[in-house]
Amino acid sequence: RWSPDGQRLAFEAQVEQQASVYVLDAAGGQPRALTDAPGYDVGPRWSADGRSVYFGSNRPDPMTVDTLAAWALWRVEVDGGAPERVGPLGSYVGEALPASPVLPDGALVYMRQAEPGLWLRPSRTAPEERLLADLAREDWGNWSVVGTATDPAIVSPRRTDDGVEIRRLRLADRSDTLLTTLDALPGRIQGLAASPDGQWLVAAQTVRAESDLVVVEPIE
């Protein structure tokens, strides 16, 4: 994902049995690892100020004795520092919402690893609220926070028998609006993102996939 200023790109890469989060300058150069721990660090998302990156991870948690912890949402500062767990156990991919009259500073929105839906935790001490019940698990990376600090919203897909609906959920009043449908697009929707102002959508899709069966003769 691109940073808020468009100058850097955060992404995950897997080597053998470990996935880590990297940052790459838009001008090029070598990627820089932000995380390096056993397990899988996935789904990086930027903070609104571009100073940190949120990611889902099943890395060992220093606060527990588990060799491999349950999935949770973590945060790491881009300029350095140790990652810290910010989401409850079971949270997956998500990000922090900017402080606003609608939500307090530190509010998190995220998916859970083992069930569909999108969740909101207004603060560390507040209970979770299920914002969306019908966001499919396969769409864990296909939702975006859009709007302004005074009017934040979530743009996400809802899969139906007739296609994919793109809807906007305003956090101020929880109103849910149909923006458009993607039923005319061929193939399977693999990725979806909205611009910060919510005016543009980018969709990635698989139109055709092929494979070959190859006979390999024994090597003597």
N, C-alpha and C positions, 0 to 999 in steps of 0.2 A: 504494500500500500504506500501511496505517496504521502509525504509529510504535509502538514497544513500549508507550508510555504512553497511546496512543490520542488524543494531543493534536494530532498533525499528520499530514498525508497527503502522500506522495511520489508523483509521477506524471510521465509524459513527455508532451510535446506537440510536434507537428511544425508548422513554418512553412516552406513551400516545400521546399527541399532540406536542411533541418537540423532535427533533433529534439533537444530539450533536456530536462533534468530539473528539475522544480519542486517546491517545498514550499508547502503551504497549511495555515494553522492551522484546526483543527476548528471554531473559533468563527466563521470567515469571514475576510473581508478579501481583499487582493490576493495572488495567488501570487508567490513569490519564486524567481527562477531560481538554481539551484545550478550549472548548467553552461551554457556558451555557446561553442561551438567548431564549426568545419566538420565535417560528418558527422552521425552518428546516435548519440545517447546514449539507451539503451533499458533497459527492465526494472529500474527502481530497486528496491532492497531495503535495509532498514534494518540497521544493526549492532545487536547485542543491547543495547547501552547507549544507543541512540538518538542517538549523537553524530555518526555518519557514515552515508552512503548509498553502496551499491555499485551499479554499473550496467555494462552492456555498451556498448562503443563502438568505432567504427572511426575515431575522431578521429586527427589527426596526433599522433604520439608524439615529444616533444622529444628522446628518446634515439635516434631514428632520423632518417634524411634523407628518409623517404618523405613525399610530399604527403598521402596518405591511407593510414593504417596498416592492418594486418590487425586483425580483431576481437580484443578482449581485455577482461578484467574490470578496471574502474577503481573508485577510491574517492574521495569528496570529503567534507570536514568540513562539517557543516550550518551551523556558525557562521562559515564563511568559510575561504578557502584554496584553493590550486590543486589540481585533481584529480591523482591519481597512479595509474599503472598498477600493479596488484597481482597480476594473473593472467598466466599465460604467453600468448604469442601463440596465437590460436586459441580461447582461452576466450571465453565469451559472457556469459550471465547467471548470477549466483551471489551468494554472500555468505560472510562469515566465520562460523565456528562458535565458540561461547564456549569458553574454555579449560576443560578438565576432566581428570579422571583418564584419560579415554578418548582425548583428543586434546590436543596441545600448543596453546599460544596462537598464533594466526595461521593456523590451518588453514582452508583455503578449500574450499567445495563449489560446483561450477558445471557448466553444460552447455558443450559445445563447439559452435561455430557450424556446423561442416560435417559433423557426424556425430551419430547418436543416442547416448543414454546420459547418465549423470551421473557426474562425476569428483570425486575428492578429492585435494587436495594438502596433506599434513600441515604442511609448512613450505616456505619459499622454496627450500631446498636439497634437499628430498625429492622423489623421483619421484612422478608422478601415479599414482593408483589408480582404475580404473574401478569405481565402486560398482554401477552399474546399466547393463546393456547394452541393455535393451529399452525405455528411456524414449524415446518418439518425439520427433523434432525439433519437431513442432507443439505439443508440451507444454512448450516452453521456460520458460513462466511458471507451469506448473500443478503445481509441487511446493513443499513447505513443510518447513522445519526445525521439529520439535516436540520435546516432552519437556523434560527438565531438563538442567542442566550435567553431572550425573553419569550421565545416561541419554539422550543425544541420539538422535534418529531422523529419518528422512526419510519423509514421506507423499507418495506420487506415484501417478499413474494408469498402468495398463498396458492398452493397447487390444488387444482380441481380436475374433475374428469374432462373438462373442456379446454384446459390450458393452464396458464399461470396468470393469476391476478397480481398486479402491483398496487399495494395499498400504503396509505400514509396515516400513521397514528400520531395525533397531537397529544403531547404529554400534559398540556395544560388542562384539557377537559376530557381526554381519552376518546375523542371523536375519531372514527375510523373511516377513511374516504378511499374509494376506488379511484386510482389515477389512470390506469390503462391495463390492457391485457396483452399477453404475448402469445396468444394461441395461434397467430398467423406465422410464427417463426418455426422453420423446420428443425428437427433434431431435438436434443435434450439440453435444457438450460444448465450450464455447468458453473456459471459465475454471474453475479449481479452486483452492481455498485451504483450509487447515486452521487451526484455532485453535491457539495456542501449546501448549496442553496436549494437543492431538491428539484432543479429545473431540467436536469439531464440524467439519463440512465445509460449505463453501459452493460451489455449482456454478452457473456461468452457461451457458446453452445457447441455441442458435438453433433455435426450433421451426418457424418459417416465414419465408421470405424471398421477397419479391416485387420485380418490376421492371416497368416499362412502356416501351413503344416509342411515341415521340411524333413526329408529323409536324410539322415547323416550316416554315411557308410562307416563301418568299423575301421579304425586306424590300426594297422598291424605294426 
